[in-house]
Amino acid sequence: MRGHRRLNLPPVFTTVPTRDKVVFLTIDDGAEKDPAFLRMMTDLKVPYSAFLSGYLIKDDYRYFEKMQDRGVVLNNHTLRHRYMRGLSYRAQKREICGMQRLIERRYGTRPTLFRPPFGSYDRVTLRAAKACGIEYAPLWNEEVFADRWEYREWDRRLHPGDIVLTHFRGRDQWQGTMPDMIRRFLNKVTAEGYAVGRLEDYL
């Protein structure tokens, strides 16, 4: 977690330092609200972390309440999912602090994790995030879809502590459903001998 320690800014990272053969599933935005996905994750007891955007969850706050009731941490992905890099400090703070307030009001907790939309951020983003009470800004090392994986690293492999990104998406945007994506995720993770950890437990 190298990075912005001098000013105690939230560190940005794609992998958590650990010797455990574990990866972390993180799911962004909140567009798709699939009850089958919630049931599947509860039945399989797969841990994951949600990074939510205000404008996408407002039509069904209850869905994410159910998620939280099942032990999922609801984290900050801004109010309106804007490209943060290059925005003024005030505009970035409005996006991040506004989402902090929304999650606290609706779900009773104030997030300490923030993921900038599109993975796009600058120093101003991290200053604003810190001012809003954020401690960590995790990105990702792999992304899983219903029909494929994508990798940041040339070796196209999982590594201990890798953060895996996916999105709340359904057939409208994907070649498949969220349960299809979870099957693809678990097939690779288990075939390579990894467990799925809870990101917040390793920070």
N, C-alpha and C positions, 0 to 999 in steps of 0.2 A: 504494500500500500504506500508506494512512494508518492511524492508529489508535493503537496502544499503545506508541509508541516511547519515551515518557518512562521507563517502567520496563523497557524492552526486552522487553516481552511479545510473543509471536508475533503478527504483524499478521494481520488478517482482511480478506479481499478477494474480490471476485467477478470481477475483471478484472485482468490483469497489464499494467502500462504498457509498451506496445511500439508501434512504428510498423509493424511487420511485419503483413501481412494474414494472421494466424494465429489459430486457436482451439485450445483444449485439451480433450481428451476425458478425463473422469474417471468411474470406475465404482465404485459403492459396494456394500458389505456382503459379498457372496460367497455368496448363497443358491443361485443357479443355476450349475451347473458343466457347461456345454455344450461338448463337444469340437469341434463344428462351428464355434463362435465362435472358439476358439483357432486352429483351422486357417485360418479366414478372415482373422483379424488377422495371422497369420504370412504368408500368401500376399500380402495387400495391403500389408503393412509399414506398417500404421497405428499410430502411437504412441498410448499411453494410459497412465493412471496408475490403480492400484487402491487403494481405501480399504477395508480389510477389518475385519470384526467377528469376534472370536474364536469366539463360539458358532456362527457360521454356516460357518466354514471347517474346523472340527475333524473333520468326517466325511470330509474329502478334502483333506488338506494337500498331497498330491502334485499336484493340479490347479494350485494356485497356484505350486508349485515349477516346473512346466512353463512357466507364465506368466513367472516370474522369469528362467528360463533363456533366454527370448526377449527379454529386455531391459526387461521391465515392472518399474517400481518398486512395491513393496508398502508401502503407507502405513497409518497408524493411523486406525481408525474405532471404537475402543473394544472392550472385551471383550464387553459384552452389549447394546450399542445402546440405552442408556437416554437419556431426556431429561436433559441435563446441567444445564441452568439450574435453579438453586435447590438442587441437591444440595450437601452439605458439601464442603469442600476435600478431606477425607480420602476421601470416596466418589468424587469426580471423579478424584483422583490414582490411586486403585485401578483405575478403569476405563482410564485412559490409560496409566499406567506398566505395568499388567498386560499390556496389548496390546503395549507396547514390548518387554517381556520375551519374550512369546510369539513375536513375529516374529523377534526376535534368536535365540531358541533354535531355531526351526524353519527359518529362512531365512538366518541368519548376518549380518543387517544390522539396524541400529537406525534406525527411521524418523525423519526430521526434519519430515515433513508429517503433520498431523492434521486431520481433518474432524469436527466435532461432529455426532452423529446429529441428523437433522431440521434441521440448521443452527441448532440451539438452544444458546446458550452465554451465559455471563456472565463478569464479570471473574475470578471464582474459577476458571472453566474455563481461562482463559488463564494464570493463575498456576500451576495444576496442570500444564498442558501444558508450560510452560517448565521446571518442576522435573523433568519426565520427559524433557527433552532435545529438545522440539519447537521448531522455528524458525519455521514458517509454519502458518497455519490457513486454507487456501483454502475458500471457499464456491463459489457458482456463479451464473451470469447467465442461463443457459437450461437446460432439461431436455428430453431427447429420450427418447421411448418408441417402441415398435414401430409405433404408429399415429398419432403426433402429436408436435408440439413444444409446450413451454410456456415463457413468457418472463417475466422480471422487469421489463423495461423496456417503456414504453408503445409504442415504435416497432416492437416485434416483429421486430427485426432483429439479426443478428450484428454484433459490433463487434470491431476488432482487440484481441487479448489476452483475449477472453472465455473463461471456463471453462464448459464444458458438462458437466452432470451426467447420468448414467444409472445404472441398477442392474443387477446380475446377476439377471435375471429370465427366465422362460420362459412358455410358454403357460398355465400354471396361474394366473399373475398378470397377464398381458398379452394383448392382442389380437395375438399374434405371438411370434416368437422373438428371441433376441439378434442373429442374422444379419439378421433383418428390420429391427431397430433400427439396425444399422450401415449398412444400405443407405439408410435414411431419413436418417441423420446425414450420410453422405457425399454423397448427392444434393443436399442443401441447401448444404452447405459448399462443394462444388465449383461448384454453380450460381452462388453468390455470389462466386466467385473467391478463396476462402480455402484455405490449406494447414492441415494438422493438425500442431501442434507437440508436443513433449514438455514438459510443464509444468515438470518439474525443471530443464530446461536454461535456463529463462527466469527462474528465481528467484535 
